[in-house]
Amino acid sequence: MVKKSLIHREKKRQELEQKYHLIRRSSKKEISKVPSLSEKWKFHGKLQSSPRNNAATHLHRRCFLTRRPRANYRDFGLSGHILHEMVHACLLMGVTRSSW
């Protein structure tokens, strides 16, 4: 099981990412539109001054059932071995096992 502190840290990162999403996106658009280098540095400083954990790259996808941070499938939100178990138990609709 995952420590509760890690779960709370992830929730905090998700909230920060949602809060600063529009600000980051608009700053990046303005950086690409501005021709002068000094103005680009100004907008870049604005991005740097915001909290570090507000970027989407700091988020980790976790398994819905086990909260495992690795080997996750985006389509299902499950880790690899849980997905494998559910497919073999015929619990996921539309997923077929490969038979070689």
N, C-alpha and C positions, 0 to 999 in steps of 0.2 A: 504494500500500500504506500501511497504517497504521503509525505508529511503535510500537515495542514498549513504550515508556513509557506510551502511551495505553491499550494493551491491559492492561497491568499495573494501571493506575489503575482501569480498569473492573472488573477482577477483584477488586480491593481493595474497591471500592464494593459489589459484589455480596455479598462475604463479610460486610461490615459490616451490610448491609441484612438478611441472613439472621439474623445474630447478634442484632440489636436489634428484629426484627420483632414478637415477642411483647411486649416491653417497651413499645414504642410503642403497640401496639394496646390493651394493658391500661390504659395511662395515658390514652389518649383516651377509653376507656369510663368511667373513673373521673371524668374531667373533666365528662362529660355527666351523670353521676349525682349529683354533689355539688351541693347547693343554694347553699352560701355562696361568696361571691366570693374570700375569703381562701384557702380550701382549693383552689379552682380555680387560683389563682395558684401555690400550692405544687406542684400536679401539672404546671402549665405550666412552672415552673422546672426540674422533673425532665426534661421533654422537651427543654428548651433546653440542659441541661447535657450531654446525650449528644452524641456526635460528629455533625458536620453532615452528613457523607456517608452517614449510616445511613438516610436517608429514601429511599423508592422513587422519588421525583421526581427524584433526582439520577442515576438510571440512564439510560443511553441504549441503545435497541435498535439492534443493528448487523446488517448483512447477514451471513448465515452464510458466504457464499463470499468476498465482497470486503471485509468488515468496514466497509462504508460506513455512516455514522451517520444518513444522511437518506433519506427516501422509502422506508421499510421497511413491508412488509405483515406484520401480526402473524400472520395465518393461515399464512403460508409461511415467515416469517423471512428473506425475501429482499428486496433492493432492487428498485425498479421496473424498471430496465432489465434486470437479470438475470432477473426474473420474466417479462418480455416475451420475452426470448430463449428461455427454457425452454418457454414456452407455444408459441411458433412452431416449436420443435423437437420438440413433442409429448412432452416429458419429464415433465410434471406430469399425473397422472391426475385426471380429473374436471373439468379446467379447459378451457373452450371459448373460442375466439376469437370476438369479435363481428364480424359481417359487416354493414356498413351499406351 
